[in-house]
């Protein structure tokens, strides 16, 4: 009576009520329906509020139907006996409710219900000396098993080493008081009864122990849930980092592409071979030193993006959408543009260098020919202006004429050289040689 009443009240108080007398207070079915609603978390059909026997029977039947709907066979328990206050039937019904709602769903490893609860007790009390849980009656008589269960979960509440096996009443009362005060498990058993009974009531002890299981496994579930939340937060944080990394990498890479393309597209030739050689050197540096790390970055970016999307999908999070202009496709487009700009750049540089080499060669040729021509003309005009014929004799004149004829023939021969020089000059002008004016 005491245990079942306390167990029922531990649930009914959540609905702001309680029972005083187990075989009387369930007779109208109202508190019975309320008890089932509290422990199942479900709504039962609306009770009938009339005071007549038929109303009470209908309400108890609604409760019994609900128990039956949970897969429980109610052998020989009828609504009439409950309404009439049959104590044996009422206790049988309450035990059926306890079994179904407090014990049946216990599952430890491969065992469930009563065996599961026993295995749980054995696992939890295994490290404690003087405790050997083999059943739900005499294994609990000395009170040490109750204390061990509490100590295992809340060591700060029990000074286990100070308990003595030969003082069962003190042990039992200690466990009952601590459980009521700190664990919100009402006192359901009487220490003197347990000690003075050869074999304590198994149902009473099972009912009480099941309250410990629910109190502690509930805390464990909350801890597991908290750990899961921490895990989720950690995963979310990691995903946030991956998103930030992606955005930064994408920004840096796009910025580099944006800076590099105009440099590759700049095809304005330099004036000297040295300047063009420097450009070629810079380009070869770009290909050898600067571009390879960027190829790595681009690959890493795509790997990070795919990893992130997979992680988000696995944790049921929405897919990652990068900022506008920083999609993987934007990076691929930018990269294609870069490769396009790069195409033909080296060829242009080499052609330009060859052109300048040719120009330099032409200019050198021009200088040589001009210099030879200038050497030849040196003193010629002065010689032609001489008036040495004025005082000459006839034979001198004849000699001068022969000398002049030789000169004219030499001059005709030089005409070709002058034309070559002029042709080179014209070509230098047409090819836009930087030093043409000189």
Secondary structure, DSSP 8 states (H G I E B T S, - for coil): -HHHHHHHHHHHGGGT---S-HHHHTTTSHHHHHHHHHHH-----------SHHHHHHHHHHHHHHHHHTT---TT--HHHHHTT-HHHHHHHHHHHHIIIIITT-EETTEEHHHHHHHHHHHHHTTSTT----SSSGGGTTSHHHHHHHHHH-GGG--GGG--TT-HHHHHHHHHHHHHHHS-----S-HHHHHHSSS--HHHHHHHHHHHHHHHHHHHHHHHHHHHHHHHHHHHHHHHHHHHHHHHHHHHHHHHHHHHHHHHH-----SSHHHHHHHHHHHHHIIIIIHHHHHHHHHHHHHHHHHHHHHHHHTT-------TT-SHHHHHHHHHHHHHHHTTHHHHHHHHHHHHHHHHHHHHHHHHHHHHHHHHHTTHHHHHH--GGGG--HHHHHHHHHHHHHHHHHHHHHHHHHHHHHHHHHHHHHTT-TT---
